[in-house]
Amino acid sequence: MPTPSTSPPFHDTPILGMTARPPVDAPLEYGGTDFWVEYPDGLMDLTRSARLGRGKDDTGAGVPPPIAPSQVEIPVDGGRRVRVVRDQTALVVIDMQNFFLHPDLRTHTTGLACVDPLMRAVPALRNIGAKILWVNWGLTDAELLTIPPALVRGFMKGGRGGFGAEMPGKFGRFLMRGAYNSELYGPLQGMYEAGRDAGTDFWIHKNRMSGLWGYQTALDLFLKEHGIKTLLFAGVNADQCVLGTLIDAYFRGYDCILVRDATATASPTGGLENVYFNAGNAYGFITDSERLVAADTKD
């Protein structure tokens, strides 16, 4: 009988753990017609502008091409930085609505703690040329007829309430378009309106936990029409609507970056940590509002 080896088998090489991996020894290209390039200095070039050993921008010496005015670099976990195209980048802010955050409706301390980081991150991303997409529940009466029963059940309590039901006081109908409970919480509503008027911010309705659950959703169409490739994610709840949208974006080939301090959940311990682990080690990258502000300042 063979003696068990003390070293891991070759086929057991991890496919995850990107944030813990050391820098590459030489430039490495990932993908086919759609590609990234990683460099030994920690740069992840997501611009799809210079292939290794090809084109006028490749140095041929393993050195990244000079950054173009249309590009910006954002520091991320793992001692790396990602280079992206400014006008092909968007911040996707999910469900920072009164329904999920207003103290008269629920206690969501960690969700409320995301407001200040967003108030810092949004202006910085506007300044570097990224779009700001506020992706929120906002149902129509027609959509109430097609929502799956599992989703309907999950948003009811004791068989009462649920989508479209009248809520107490000024909050209006449960997650319906135009209702006060569907507006952004506190100062975020005013921040969105200022960006809307300036042409940097866009409100996008969704009718499932994921904003990209099927082709031809409002978010899917917007991203395609505007040539967006890189998505930064923030909002609540991290392990539900944020993660659902992020995973669907990952499946579709978008670059995914989670903004750590602008993402929260009301789930028990472990829910948020799982999102952090997979967002940084499998689906893409993790940054935070401080590093986004630094990217704007450096720019």
N, C-alpha and C positions, 0 to 999 in steps of 0.2 A: 504494500500500500504506500503511495507516495507520501513523503513528508510534507505537511502543510507549510507553505511559504509564509514568512513573517512580513513580507511586503505585499501591498495590494496588487491584485492582478491587473494586467495592462488594460483589460476591457473595463475595469472599474474606475478608470480615469473620470473624475467628476465633470458633469456637464454644466454644473452651476458654480457658485462661489466666485462670480466675476469681481465683486468688490474686494475680495481677499487675494486675488491672483496678483503676482508681481507683474511689473511691466513686461511687455514682449521684448525679446532679444533683438528682433529685427522687424521692420514694418510688415504688417500682415493685413491682407485684404479679405473681407468677409462678403459673401454673396455672389450674385451673378450679374444680371443686368442692373439690378438694384444693389448697391454695395456701400460698405463702410471701409475705412482704413484706420488701423491702430498703429501708433508709432511708439518707439521705446521711451520717449520723453513723457508719456502719459496722455498724449493727445488722441482722442477718438474723433476722427474726421467724418462727420455725418452729412457733409455737403454734397457728396456724389459728384465732385468736380474734378478730381485728379486720381486716376488709377495708378497703381504701382507700375513703373516701367513704361508708362504710356503717356503721351500728351505733353504739351509744352510746359505744363505746370509741375511735372514730376522732376525732382532734382537728380534722381538716379543714385543718390547717396544715402537714402534712408532718412533724409531730413524732410519734415513737412513743408509743403509749399507755403509761401507767405500768405498771411491772412488777407482776404480781399475786403474792401469797404462794405460789401454786401453781406459779410459774415461777422459772427461774434462768437466768442468762446465763453462757456459757462462751466465753472468748477463743479465737479460731482464727487460722490463718495469714491473711495478706493485710490485717492491720490491722482485722479484723472480729471481731464477737462474735455467737454464736448464742443466741437466747432459746428455751428449750424448756420443756415441761411436765414437772415433776419425775417424777410417777408414770407418765408415758408415755415414759420414757427408760430405756435399759438398756445396760450394758456387756457386750459379747459377747467373752469371752476364749476363744480357739480353740487347742486342742491343746497347752497348756503341760503336757504329760504326761511321765512318766518315759521313755517310749519315744523321745521326740524330744530330751530334754534331759539325761537322767542320764549322768554321765561314764563309767559302766561300759558304756554302750551306744554312745555316740558323742561326738564333740567338737562342741559347738554353742555356741561362746563368745558369739556375739551373742544367741542365744536365752536363755542364762543371764543376760545383762545386762538382760533385760526383767523379771527377777524383782523387783528393787528398785523400779523405777517402778510396777509393779503393786501392790506392797505399800503404796505411797503413794496411788495412784489409787483403789484399791478402797474404803478407808475414807472418802475424800473423797466418792466417788459415793454410797456408802451414806448419808452424812450429808445429802446434798441430796435424798434420796428416790428415787434411781435403783435399779433392780434389777441384780443381778450374775448373768450367765448364763455358766456354765462349759460350753462346747460342745466335746465331746471324742469321739474315736473310742471306740466301745464296742460291739463286735459280738456277735451271738448266733449259735448254730450254724445257725439257720434262715436268717439273713442271708448266711452264707457261700455258700449255694446260689444267691444272686441277684446277687452282685457281678459287674460286667462284667469280661470277660477282660483288657482293657487295664489296669484298675485292679489286678487280681490280679498281672499280670506286673510292674507297676511296683513292687510291694512285695515281690517276690522277689529273691534274689541268687544268680546262677548256677544258677537252676532249683530252689533250695532255700529252705526257710522260707516266709514269707508269712503271710497272715491265718490265725489259729487255730493256728499251729505252736507247739510248746513252745520257750520261750526258755531260755537257761542260768540257773542259779542260782534266785533267788527271783522272777524277773520274770514267770513264768507264761506263759500262752498269748498269742500275738502280737495285741495290740490287742483282746482280748476283754473283755467286761464283767466287772468284779470282779478282774481280774488286776492285779498290782502295776505292770506296765509301763504300764497304762492309768490309774493314779492320777496326780494332779497332782504336779508335781515339788516336792520339799523343803517349804519353809514354805507354799507355795500350797495344799497339801492341808489343812493345819490352818486356814488362812484361810478356805477354802471351808466347812469343817465348822462353824466358828464362825458364819459367815453363814447357813448352812443352819439351824442351831439358832435363829438370831435371826429367820428368815423373810425375809432379804434376798437370799440367794443360792440359785441353782438349778442343778442338774447336768442337762445335756441331752445325750443320746447322738446321734451322727451315724454314718452308714454310707457316706458319700461324702466327697470333699474339701470340697464345699460342704455346709453345714448346712441350706441352703434349696434343694437341687437339685430338689425336686418339692413340690407341694402335699401337705399332710398329713404332712410331716416333723414330728418332735417340736418343733423350733424354730419352724416355721411355726405350728403349733397354739398354742404358748405365747404367741407374740407377738399373735396374734389374740384369744385368750381374755383377755389382760391389757390390750388396747388400746394396745400399745406403738407409737409412731410414730418415735422417734429412737433410733438405734443407734450406740454408740461401739464401735470394733473394736480388738482387740489380740491378740497371740499369735504363733504360728509355724505354718507358714512363710508369710511375708508374700505371696509371689507364687504360692502354691498354695492352701492351705485358707483362709487369711484372705481373700485376694483373691476366691477363688471364692464365698465366703459373702457378702462385701461386694457383689460385682457382682450376685448374685442378689437381695440386699436392695434394691439400687438399681433393678433392673428391676421390683421389686414396689412401688416408691414409698415405701420407708422413707427417712428422713433418715439419711445415712451420714457418720460422723466417725471418722477414723483417729487413734489415739493413737500418735504417732510413736515415742517412746522406749520403748514397750511392745510394739513390733512388730519382728520380725526374720526373717531367712531364712538358710539355709545355701547358697543359690544363688550363683553367681559375680557379680562386680560388674555392676551394671545391673539385676538383678532387683528389688532393693529400691528403687532409684531410680525405676524405672518405676512401681512401686506408689505411691510418694509423689507422683509427677507426676500420675498419673490420679486418685488419691484426692482431691487438693486442687484439681485443675483441671477435672475432669469429673464425678466421682461425688458430690462433697460437700465436705468440709472436713477440715482437719488441726489437731489440738491436741497437747498433751503432758501428762505427769503434773503438771508444775509448774503449768500453767495450770488443771488440774482442781482441784488443791489450793487455788489462789488463788480459784477460784469458790466453793469450800466456805468458805474463810476470809471472803470478802466477804459471803457469805450469813449 
